[in-house]
Amino acid sequence: MHTKLTALAFIVSSSTFQQAQAFETNAAQDVERIIVTGSRRNDRTVSESTVPVDVINVEDMSSTGQLEVSQILSTLIPSFNFPHAAMSDGTDHSRPAVLRGLAPDHTLVLINGKRRHSSALLNLNGSVGRGSSAVDLNTIPTSAIKSIEVLRDGAAAQYGSDAIAGVINIILKDQTGGNVSITYGQYETQMAGAAQLTDVSVDAKGELVFTTGADRTMSDGGTTTIAADWGTEISDQGFIHLALESRNRQATNRSGFDLR
């Protein structure tokens, strides 16, 4: 009996020692992650920051299943919205994104800490951010991004009036080597309560007769994305990293037939 208790005490002690080692290892890894967005200091980490700073790495972006930068941020950042405009002229193609519900041009976008120019499109026709010109985040290929830092608080005192809503700092890749990826996806839609039109005929009175079947299903909007990036060092203090992204999106149609 005494032997069993001694063995048990040894196991507990060993387990406690392993947990302490694991805690020290995790603590060391957390300290090595330094965030500079929103601060002039270079020793501030996320846990020590007085404002919310989200850090999104390549693994986080891949886990969303999204292909565009704005869609990735909309999935991962709770206060970031990327609405889909319809019948809004150029806004249909260069869609604005909003942070914390403020105007699109109140979010400062940085590339490696340098300001990114806004687009030349003025949002009109009742779209989100009417009267503003926002940065088109989707012009930045996801294959070129190493990480994204999002400061979800006003920083106008440090960056200016275009950072009232917050700051998005996109860090580009600087490592050697490269990757190639091909992604395909499409919409699979089942419209409950909307019958599929199978046939149209004319009765003896000259009126149209619609023959319907089961609930309508649609498979469209196929999107093929080809992305590649490659980098190499130049001398001891420089590097070059090239990124390419091509996307082909097919049309999506959800219109039905009118019984009238």
Number of C-alpha atoms within 10 A of each C-alpha: 5 6 8 9 10 10 11 11 12 12 12 11 12 12 12 12 12 12 12 12 12 12 12 12 11 11 11 11 10 13 13 10 12 13 20 17 20 24 12 9 11 10 13 18 16 17 12 10 13 9 14 14 22 17 19 18 14 13 10 13 23 12 10 14 13 15 19 17 19 22 20 21 23 20 16 16 15 11 13 21 19 17 15 14 18 11 10 16 14 15 20 14 12 18 24 30 26 23 27 18 14 16 21 25 23 25 28 30 25 18 16 14 13 11 13 16 13 15 14 11 18 14 23 16 14 11 19 23 21 15 16 18 19 26 21 21 22 15 12 18 19 25 23 22 20 17 19 22 20 23 23 23 19 22 21 17 9 11 15 12 15 18 21 22 24 24 26 25 23 25 17 19 19 18 14 13 11 14 11 13 11 12 12 12 13 14 12 11 12 12 13 10 9 15 16 17 15 10 10 10 10 10 8 6 6 8 9 13 12 14 12 14 11 13 13 17 15 14 12 17 16 15 16 15 15 15 19 18 21 19 18 15 14 9 7 6 6 9 13 13 17 14 20 15 18 11 15 12 14 11 9 13 9 10 6 11 10 6 7 4
